[in-house]
């Protein structure tokens, strides 16, 4: 999936708003299909993780915490849902956790 590869690339460079943007179309596509609903929730979680980091960098700490909590809500699906992009989703989770430690750990 091109979107998840691009997500990893931009989040690595702290381009968190772009991280949200690169997954949004695929998320919208997947959420329409009952067979890919859980995968769409994984993408929703990753989008929210990236958005939370963007909000934190804008000084919007309360919003960042709230949006990060949405990432946490969907995080378990990264490990329970088996799909062709599972390994990439786990990489994205690890990357978001690293960025969380850098930017949000004090929340």
N, CA, C and O atoms as CSV, one atom per row, in Angstrom:
chain,resi,resn,atom,element,x,y,z
A,1,UNK,N,N,0.846,-1.182,0.000
A,1,UNK,CA,C,0.000,0.000,0.000
A,1,UNK,C,C,0.889,1.241,0.000
A,1,UNK,O,O,1.724,1.422,0.886
A,2,UNK,N,N,0.701,2.062,-0.975
A,2,UNK,CA,C,1.499,3.284,-1.068
A,2,UNK,C,C,1.249,4.214,0.112
A,2,UNK,O,O,2.185,4.847,0.601
A,3,UNK,N,N,0.015,4.309,0.576
A,3,UNK,CA,C,-0.319,5.226,1.654
A,3,UNK,C,C,0.446,4.961,2.940
A,3,UNK,O,O,0.945,5.892,3.572
A,4,UNK,N,N,0.539,3.694,3.328
A,4,UNK,CA,C,1.231,3.395,4.584
A,4,UNK,C,C,2.727,3.638,4.440
A,4,UNK,O,O,3.374,4.079,5.389
A,5,UNK,N,N,3.283,3.357,3.269
A,5,UNK,CA,C,4.699,3.660,3.037
A,5,UNK,C,C,4.959,5.159,3.140
A,5,UNK,O,O,5.941,5.589,3.747
A,6,UNK,N,N,4.086,5.934,2.552
A,6,UNK,CA,C,4.219,7.393,2.608
A,6,UNK,C,C,4.017,7.887,4.042
A,6,UNK,O,O,4.711,8.799,4.492
A,7,UNK,N,N,3.074,7.287,4.751
A,7,UNK,CA,C,2.841,7.633,6.147
A,7,UNK,C,C,4.119,7.464,6.958
A,7,UNK,O,O,4.516,8.363,7.700
A,8,UNK,N,N,4.758,6.314,6.814
A,8,UNK,CA,C,6.000,6.050,7.543
A,8,UNK,C,C,7.062,7.090,7.195
A,8,UNK,O,O,7.790,7.563,8.067
A,9,UNK,N,N,7.140,7.434,5.934
A,9,UNK,CA,C,8.137,8.407,5.483
A,9,UNK,C,C,7.903,9.788,6.083
A,9,UNK,O,O,8.835,10.416,6.586
A,10,UNK,N,N,6.659,10.262,6.032
A,10,UNK,CA,C,6.404,11.630,6.502
A,10,UNK,C,C,6.419,11.725,8.023
A,10,UNK,O,O,6.869,12.734,8.566
A,11,UNK,N,N,5.945,10.714,8.713
A,11,UNK,CA,C,5.973,10.748,10.178
A,11,UNK,C,C,7.421,10.686,10.662
A,11,UNK,O,O,7.774,11.340,11.643
A,12,UNK,N,N,8.244,9.920,9.994
A,12,UNK,CA,C,9.662,9.884,10.340
A,12,UNK,C,C,10.273,11.286,10.289
A,12,UNK,O,O,11.164,11.613,11.073
A,13,UNK,N,N,9.786,12.111,9.357
A,13,UNK,CA,C,10.297,13.477,9.188
A,13,UNK,C,C,9.491,14.504,9.998
A,13,UNK,O,O,9.619,15.708,9.776
A,14,UNK,N,N,8.664,14.028,10.932
A,14,UNK,CA,C,7.840,14.884,11.792
A,14,UNK,C,C,6.819,15.711,11.012
A,14,UNK,O,O,6.428,16.790,11.457
A,15,UNK,N,N,6.392,15.223,9.871
A,15,UNK,CA,C,5.359,15.885,9.067
A,15,UNK,C,C,4.016,15.239,9.417
A,15,UNK,O,O,3.443,14.475,8.640
A,16,UNK,N,N,3.543,15.574,10.611
A,16,UNK,CA,C,2.399,14.873,11.180
A,16,UNK,C,C,1.074,15.200,10.499
A,16,UNK,O,O,0.211,14.329,10.391
A,17,UNK,N,N,0.897,16.420,10.044
A,17,UNK,CA,C,-0.332,16.764,9.308
A,17,UNK,C,C,-0.381,15.958,8.016
A,17,UNK,O,O,-1.427,15.420,7.650
A,18,UNK,N,N,0.734,15.880,7.342
A,18,UNK,CA,C,0.810,15.092,6.109
A,18,UNK,C,C,0.550,13.618,6.395
A,18,UNK,O,O,-0.044,12.927,5.568
A,19,UNK,N,N,0.981,13.130,7.545
A,19,UNK,CA,C,0.710,11.748,7.928
A,19,UNK,C,C,-0.781,11.455,7.940
A,19,UNK,O,O,-1.223,10.388,7.514
A,20,UNK,N,N,-1.538,12.406,8.425
A,20,UNK,CA,C,-2.999,12.285,8.414
A,20,UNK,C,C,-3.510,12.239,6.987
A,20,UNK,O,O,-4.331,11.391,6.638
A,21,UNK,N,N,-3.027,13.141,6.176
A,21,UNK,CA,C,-3.526,13.278,4.807
A,21,UNK,C,C,-3.270,12.037,3.952
A,21,UNK,O,O,-4.141,11.636,3.179
A,22,UNK,N,N,-2.102,11.427,4.075
A,22,UNK,CA,C,-1.747,10.327,3.167
A,22,UNK,C,C,-2.551,9.049,3.414
A,22,UNK,O,O,-2.609,8.186,2.537
A,23,UNK,N,N,-3.166,8.912,4.580
A,23,UNK,CA,C,-3.970,7.716,4.865
A,23,UNK,C,C,-5.464,7.943,4.721
A,23,UNK,O,O,-6.232,6.981,4.694
A,24,UNK,N,N,-5.882,9.171,4.631
A,24,UNK,CA,C,-7.315,9.460,4.704
A,24,UNK,C,C,-8.125,8.828,3.575
A,24,UNK,O,O,-9.195,8.279,3.837
A,25,UNK,N,N,-7.661,8.884,2.348
A,25,UNK,CA,C,-8.425,8.307,1.238
A,25,UNK,C,C,-8.580,6.791,1.387
A,25,UNK,O,O,-9.664,6.251,1.166
A,26,UNK,N,N,-7.502,6.113,1.758
A,26,UNK,CA,C,-7.571,4.660,1.932
A,26,UNK,C,C,-8.492,4.305,3.101
A,26,UNK,O,O,-9.236,3.328,3.028
A,27,UNK,N,N,-8.446,5.087,4.171
A,27,UNK,CA,C,-9.341,4.864,5.306
A,27,UNK,C,C,-10.806,4.964,4.859
A,27,UNK,O,O,-11.631,4.119,5.206
A,28,UNK,N,N,-11.111,6.009,4.084
A,28,UNK,CA,C,-12.492,6.191,3.608
A,28,UNK,C,C,-12.934,5.011,2.736
A,28,UNK,O,O,-14.073,4.553,2.824
A,29,UNK,N,N,-12.032,4.537,1.907
A,29,UNK,CA,C,-12.333,3.400,1.036
A,29,UNK,C,C,-12.596,2.137,1.854
A,29,UNK,O,O,-13.588,1.444,1.629
A,30,UNK,N,N,-11.720,1.842,2.790
A,30,UNK,CA,C,-11.833,0.604,3.568
A,30,UNK,C,C,-13.043,0.598,4.490
A,30,UNK,O,O,-13.624,-0.462,4.723
A,31,UNK,N,N,-13.435,1.733,5.014
A,31,UNK,CA,C,-14.550,1.746,5.976
A,31,UNK,C,C,-15.901,1.469,5.314
A,31,UNK,O,O,-16.883,1.186,6.000
A,32,UNK,N,N,-15.950,1.548,4.003
A,32,UNK,CA,C,-17.203,1.273,3.280
A,32,UNK,C,C,-17.469,-0.221,3.114
A,32,UNK,O,O,-18.600,-0.620,2.834
A,33,UNK,N,N,-16.444,-1.045,3.283
A,33,UNK,CA,C,-16.548,-2.478,3.057
A,33,UNK,C,C,-16.552,-3.201,4.405
A,33,UNK,O,O,-15.596,-3.074,5.170
A,34,UNK,N,N,-17.609,-3.955,4.709
A,34,UNK,CA,C,-17.647,-4.680,5.995
A,34,UNK,C,C,-16.466,-5.621,6.195
A,34,UNK,O,O,-16.074,-5.888,7.331
A,35,UNK,N,N,-15.896,-6.127,5.106
A,35,UNK,CA,C,-14.766,-7.057,5.206
A,35,UNK,C,C,-13.463,-6.360,5.581
A,35,UNK,O,O,-12.517,-7.013,6.022
A,36,UNK,N,N,-13.405,-5.053,5.411
A,36,UNK,CA,C,-12.180,-4.312,5.732
A,36,UNK,C,C,-12.422,-3.254,6.816
A,36,UNK,O,O,-11.620,-2.337,6.993
A,37,UNK,N,N,-13.517,-3.393,7.522
A,37,UNK,CA,C,-13.864,-2.405,8.545
A,37,UNK,C,C,-12.805,-2.323,9.643
A,37,UNK,O,O,-12.440,-1.222,10.057
A,38,UNK,N,N,-12.309,-3.453,10.118
A,38,UNK,CA,C,-11.287,-3.413,11.170
A,38,UNK,C,C,-9.991,-2.802,10.664
A,38,UNK,O,O,-9.325,-2.069,11.395
A,39,UNK,N,N,-9.627,-3.095,9.425
A,39,UNK,CA,C,-8.425,-2.465,8.870
A,39,UNK,C,C,-8.619,-0.956,8.759
A,39,UNK,O,O,-7.683,-0.187,8.976
A,40,UNK,N,N,-9.831,-0.539,8.421
A,40,UNK,CA,C,-10.093,0.908,8.364
A,40,UNK,C,C,-9.930,1.537,9.738
A,40,UNK,O,O,-9.495,2.683,9.849
A,41,UNK,N,N,-10.275,0.800,10.782
A,41,UNK,CA,C,-10.109,1.317,12.146
A,41,UNK,C,C,-8.631,1.412,12.520
A,41,UNK,O,O,-8.237,2.302,13.274
A,42,UNK,N,N,-7.818,0.502,11.999
A,42,UNK,CA,C,-6.368,0.619,12.205
A,42,UNK,C,C,-5.876,1.919,11.590
A,42,UNK,O,O,-5.130,2.671,12.218
A,43,UNK,N,N,-6.297,2.180,10.357
A,43,UNK,CA,C,-5.883,3.424,9.700
A,43,UNK,C,C,-6.406,4.642,10.458
A,43,UNK,O,O,-5.701,5.641,10.602
A,44,UNK,N,N,-7.636,4.555,10.939
A,44,UNK,CA,C,-8.194,5.661,11.729
A,44,UNK,C,C,-7.322,5.915,12.960
A,44,UNK,O,O,-7.051,7.062,13.314
A,45,UNK,N,N,-6.894,4.847,13.597
A,45,UNK,CA,C,-6.014,4.994,14.752
A,45,UNK,C,C,-4.694,5.645,14.387
A,45,UNK,O,O,-4.235,6.551,15.082
A,46,UNK,N,N,-4.079,5.192,13.304
A,46,UNK,CA,C,-2.809,5.773,12.874
A,46,UNK,C,C,-2.976,7.243,12.501
A,46,UNK,O,O,-2.126,8.072,12.822
A,47,UNK,N,N,-4.058,7.555,11.832
A,47,UNK,CA,C,-4.358,8.949,11.483
A,47,UNK,C,C,-4.452,9.779,12.758
A,47,UNK,O,O,-3.904,10.879,12.833
A,48,UNK,N,N,-5.144,9.252,13.749
A,48,UNK,CA,C,-5.297,9.988,15.006
A,48,UNK,C,C,-3.980,10.113,15.760
A,48,UNK,O,O,-3.732,11.136,16.398
A,49,UNK,N,N,-3.141,9.100,15.698
A,49,UNK,CA,C,-1.830,9.198,16.330
A,49,UNK,C,C,-1.019,10.334,15.728
A,49,UNK,O,O,-0.405,11.122,16.447
A,50,UNK,N,N,-1.023,10.408,14.415
A,50,UNK,CA,C,-0.289,11.466,13.727
A,50,UNK,C,C,-0.902,12.843,14.005
A,50,UNK,O,O,-0.186,13.824,14.203
A,51,UNK,N,N,-2.215,12.896,14.014
A,51,UNK,CA,C,-2.914,14.154,14.291
A,51,UNK,C,C,-2.617,14.633,15.706
A,51,UNK,O,O,-2.425,15.829,15.928
A,52,UNK,N,N,-2.578,13.715,16.660
A,52,UNK,CA,C,-2.265,14.085,18.045
A,52,UNK,C,C,-0.888,14.729,18.137
A,52,UNK,O,O,-0.705,15.724,18.838
A,53,UNK,N,N,0.071,14.161,17.430
A,53,UNK,CA,C,1.419,14.735,17.431
A,53,UNK,C,C,1.430,16.120,16.793
A,53,UNK,O,O,2.135,17.016,17.257
A,54,UNK,N,N,0.652,16.294,15.734
A,54,UNK,CA,C,0.547,17.612,15.096
A,54,UNK,C,C,-0.042,18.628,16.073
A,54,UNK,O,O,0.450,19.751,16.186
A,55,UNK,N,N,-1.095,18.224,16.774
A,55,UNK,CA,C,-1.732,19.131,17.745
A,55,UNK,C,C,-0.765,19.498,18.864
A,55,UNK,O,O,-0.703,20.657,19.275
A,56,UNK,N,N,-0.020,18.533,19.354
A,56,UNK,CA,C,0.952,18.810,20.416
A,56,UNK,C,C,1.981,19.831,19.951
A,56,UNK,O,O,2.344,20.743,20.694
A,57,UNK,N,N,2.446,19.672,18.719
A,57,UNK,CA,C,3.435,20.603,18.189
A,57,UNK,C,C,2.857,22.000,17.962
A,57,UNK,O,O,3.605,22.971,17.849
A,58,UNK,N,N,1.543,22.101,17.896
A,58,UNK,CA,C,0.876,23.401,17.781
A,58,UNK,C,C,0.531,23.981,19.153
A,58,UNK,O,O,-0.068,25.052,19.246
A,59,UNK,N,N,0.908,23.271,20.211
A,59,UNK,CA,C,0.634,23.744,21.561
A,59,UNK,C,C,-0.761,23.416,22.068
A,59,UNK,O,O,-1.185,23.944,23.096
A,60,UNK,N,N,-1.474,22.559,21.368
A,60,UNK,CA,C,-2.845,22.199,21.752
A,60,UNK,C,C,-2.811,20.869,22.510
A,60,UNK,O,O,-3.216,19.827,21.994
A,61,UNK,N,N,-2.321,20.937,23.739
A,61,UNK,CA,C,-2.054,19.734,24.515
A,61,UNK,C,C,-3.305,18.942,24.874
A,61,UNK,O,O,-3.296,17.712,24.809
A,62,UNK,N,N,-4.375,19.625,25.250
A,62,UNK,CA,C,-5.595,18.920,25.614
A,62,UNK,C,C,-6.154,18.162,24.409
A,62,UNK,O,O,-6.538,16.998,24.525
A,63,UNK,N,N,-6.196,18.816,23.274
A,63,UNK,CA,C,-6.657,18.165,22.050
A,63,UNK,C,C,-5.755,17.010,21.658
A,63,UNK,O,O,-6.228,15.965,21.211
A,64,UNK,N,N,-4.460,17.201,21.827
A,64,UNK,CA,C,-3.500,16.145,21.497
A,64,UNK,C,C,-3.760,14.897,22.334
A,64,UNK,O,O,-3.742,13.781,21.815
A,65,UNK,N,N,-3.999,15.085,23.618
A,65,UNK,CA,C,-4.256,13.953,24.520
A,65,UNK,C,C,-5.544,13.234,24.127
A,65,UNK,O,O,-5.588,12.004,24.096
A,66,UNK,N,N,-6.573,13.992,23.834
A,66,UNK,CA,C,-7.856,13.402,23.451
A,66,UNK,C,C,-7.729,12.584,22.173
A,66,UNK,O,O,-8.246,11.471,22.085
A,67,UNK,N,N,-7.040,13.140,21.186
A,67,UNK,CA,C,-6.887,12.446,19.907
A,67,UNK,C,C,-5.959,11.241,20.056
A,67,UNK,O,O,-6.189,10.207,19.427
A,68,UNK,N,N,-4.912,11.359,20.881
A,68,UNK,CA,C,-4.037,10.204,21.122
A,68,UNK,C,C,-4.829,9.054,21.742
A,68,UNK,O,O,-4.582,7.890,21.428
A,69,UNK,N,N,-5.773,9.372,22.614
A,69,UNK,CA,C,-6.600,8.341,23.234
A,69,UNK,C,C,-7.385,7.550,22.185
A,69,UNK,O,O,-7.653,6.365,22.379
A,70,UNK,N,N,-7.756,8.200,21.074
A,70,UNK,CA,C,-8.433,7.490,19.989
A,70,UNK,C,C,-7.480,6.505,19.325
A,70,UNK,O,O,-7.871,5.388,18.984
A,71,UNK,N,N,-6.220,6.923,19.141
A,71,UNK,CA,C,-5.218,5.980,18.637
A,71,UNK,C,C,-5.134,4.772,19.565
A,71,UNK,O,O,-5.109,3.633,19.099
A,72,UNK,N,N,-5.091,5.011,20.860
A,72,UNK,CA,C,-5.001,3.920,21.837
A,72,UNK,C,C,-6.208,2.986,21.754
A,72,UNK,O,O,-6.080,1.779,21.956
A,73,UNK,N,N,-7.366,3.544,21.458
A,73,UNK,CA,C,-8.587,2.743,21.342
A,73,UNK,C,C,-8.458,1.705,20.233
A,73,UNK,O,O,-8.904,0.568,20.386
A,74,UNK,N,N,-7.848,2.099,19.114
A,74,UNK,CA,C,-7.746,1.205,17.969
A,74,UNK,C,C,-6.433,0.422,17.909
A,74,UNK,O,O,-6.299,-0.488,17.091
A,75,UNK,N,N,-5.484,0.753,18.747
A,75,UNK,CA,C,-4.175,0.095,18.748
A,75,UNK,C,C,-4.261,-1.432,18.814
A,75,UNK,O,O,-3.529,-2.091,18.076
A,76,UNK,N,N,-5.108,-2.033,19.651
A,76,UNK,CA,C,-5.135,-3.502,19.729
A,76,UNK,C,C,-5.410,-4.183,18.384
A,76,UNK,O,O,-4.977,-5.314,18.166
A,77,UNK,N,N,-6.116,-3.512,17.497
A,77,UNK,CA,C,-6.404,-4.106,16.189
A,77,UNK,C,C,-5.137,-4.307,15.357
A,77,UNK,O,O,-5.098,-5.178,14.488
A,78,UNK,N,N,-4.116,-3.518,15.616
A,78,UNK,CA,C,-2.861,-3.661,14.882
A,78,UNK,C,C,-2.296,-5.069,15.093
A,78,UNK,O,O,-1.637,-5.620,14.211
A,79,UNK,N,N,-2.559,-5.634,16.254
A,79,UNK,CA,C,-2.018,-6.949,16.582
A,79,UNK,C,C,-3.020,-8.090,16.401
A,79,UNK,O,O,-2.619,-9.248,16.281
A,80,UNK,N,N,-4.292,-7.784,16.381
A,80,UNK,CA,C,-5.288,-8.855,16.265
A,80,UNK,C,C,-5.831,-9.024,14.850
A,80,UNK,O,O,-6.299,-10.107,14.500
A,81,UNK,N,N,-5.778,-8.001,14.050
A,81,UNK,CA,C,-6.303,-8.058,12.681
A,81,UNK,C,C,-5.184,-8.489,11.729
A,81,UNK,O,O,-4.135,-7.847,11.656
A,82,UNK,N,N,-5.419,-9.566,11.014
A,82,UNK,CA,C,-4.422,-10.065,10.067
A,82,UNK,C,C,-4.798,-9.569,8.671
A,82,UNK,O,O,-5.875,-9.863,8.154
A,83,UNK,N,N,-3.889,-8.818,8.087
A,83,UNK,CA,C,-4.096,-8.320,6.726
A,83,UNK,C,C,-2.733,-8.174,6.064
A,83,UNK,O,O,-1.699,-8.308,6.719
A,84,UNK,N,N,-2.736,-7.900,4.772
A,84,UNK,CA,C,-1.461,-7.890,4.056
A,84,UNK,C,C,-0.519,-6.780,4.517
A,84,UNK,O,O,0.688,-6.863,4.289
A,85,UNK,N,N,-1.049,-5.754,5.155
A,85,UNK,CA,C,-0.224,-4.649,5.620
A,85,UNK,C,C,0.086,-4.702,7.110
A,85,UNK,O,O,0.559,-3.717,7.676
A,86,UNK,N,N,-0.171,-5.828,7.747
A,86,UNK,CA,C,0.022,-5.943,9.196
A,86,UNK,C,C,1.417,-5.534,9.639
A,86,UNK,O,O,1.564,-4.809,10.623
A,87,UNK,N,N,2.437,-5.984,8.934
A,87,UNK,CA,C,3.807,-5.651,9.355
A,87,UNK,C,C,4.074,-4.156,9.243
A,87,UNK,O,O,4.782,-3.589,10.076
A,88,UNK,N,N,3.512,-3.511,8.217
A,88,UNK,CA,C,3.678,-2.063,8.076
A,88,UNK,C,C,2.930,-1.308,9.171
A,88,UNK,O,O,3.404,-0.283,9.661
A,89,UNK,N,N,1.770,-1.815,9.550
A,89,UNK,CA,C,1.019,-1.167,10.629
A,89,UNK,C,C,1.781,-1.256,11.949
A,89,UNK,O,O,1.761,-0.322,12.751
A,90,UNK,N,N,2.442,-2.368,12.164
A,90,UNK,CA,C,3.256,-2.514,13.379
A,90,UNK,C,C,4.446,-1.559,13.352
A,90,UNK,O,O,4.822,-1.012,14.389
A,91,UNK,N,N,5.038,-1.356,12.187
A,91,UNK,CA,C,6.114,-0.368,12.061
A,91,UNK,C,C,5.593,1.036,12.344
A,91,UNK,O,O,6.258,1.829,13.010
A,92,UNK,N,N,4.405,1.336,11.837
A,92,UNK,CA,C,3.805,2.654,12.065
A,92,UNK,C,C,3.519,2.862,13.549
A,92,UNK,O,O,3.748,3.947,14.083
A,93,UNK,N,N,3.023,1.833,14.207
A,93,UNK,CA,C,2.771,1.905,15.650
A,93,UNK,C,C,4.067,2.206,16.405
A,93,UNK,O,O,4.100,3.069,17.283
A,94,UNK,N,N,5.118,1.492,16.055
A,94,UNK,CA,C,6.416,1.695,16.715
A,94,UNK,C,C,6.922,3.119,16.487
A,94,UNK,O,O,7.426,3.758,17.411
A,95,UNK,N,N,6.787,3.605,15.273
A,95,UNK,CA,C,7.230,4.959,14.956
A,95,UNK,C,C,6.427,5.997,15.733
A,95,UNK,O,O,7.000,6.942,16.276
A,96,UNK,N,N,5.112,5.830,15.791
A,96,UNK,CA,C,4.287,6.763,16.564
A,96,UNK,C,C,4.673,6.737,18.039
A,96,UNK,O,O,4.714,7.782,18.689
A,97,UNK,N,N,4.951,5.564,18.564
A,97,UNK,CA,C,5.383,5.476,19.962
A,97,UNK,C,C,6.699,6.223,20.182
A,97,UNK,O,O,6.871,6.898,21.197
A,98,UNK,N,N,7.614,6.101,19.242
A,98,UNK,CA,C,8.886,6.833,19.357
A,98,UNK,C,C,8.648,8.341,19.348
A,98,UNK,O,O,9.259,9.078,20.124
A,99,UNK,N,N,7.763,8.792,18.472
A,99,UNK,CA,C,7.454,10.225,18.397
A,99,UNK,C,C,6.710,10.690,19.649
A,99,UNK,O,O,6.913,11.810,20.117
A,100,UNK,N,N,5.853,9.828,20.186
A,100,UNK,CA,C,5.160,10.135,21.427
A,100,UNK,C,C,6.172,10.400,22.543
A,100,UNK,O,O,6.044,11.371,23.289
A,101,UNK,N,N,7.165,9.540,22.649
A,101,UNK,CA,C,8.190,9.710,23.689
A,101,UNK,C,C,8.957,11.012,23.510
A,101,UNK,O,O,9.364,11.636,24.490
A,102,UNK,N,N,9.150,11.418,22.282
A,102,UNK,CA,C,9.857,12.676,22.011
A,102,UNK,C,C,9.020,13.909,22.320
A,102,UNK,O,O,9.527,14.886,22.871
A,103,UNK,N,N,7.741,13.864,21.967
A,103,UNK,CA,C,6.933,15.080,21.975
A,103,UNK,C,C,5.789,15.110,22.979
A,103,UNK,O,O,5.349,16.193,23.366
A,104,UNK,N,N,5.299,13.963,23.410
A,104,UNK,CA,C,4.060,13.974,24.190
A,104,UNK,C,C,4.178,13.308,25.549
A,104,UNK,O,O,3.211,13.321,26.310
A,105,UNK,N,N,5.279,12.747,25.874
A,105,UNK,CA,C,5.388,11.976,27.104
A,105,UNK,C,C,5.020,12.783,28.337
A,105,UNK,O,O,4.601,12.209,29.342
A,106,UNK,N,N,5.163,14.087,28.285
A,106,UNK,CA,C,4.882,14.922,29.439
A,106,UNK,C,C,3.401,15.204,29.659
A,106,UNK,O,O,3.037,15.885,30.618
A,107,UNK,N,N,2.538,14.685,28.775
A,107,UNK,CA,C,1.098,14.947,28.940
A,107,UNK,C,C,0.483,14.058,29.996
A,107,UNK,O,O,-0.717,14.149,30.258
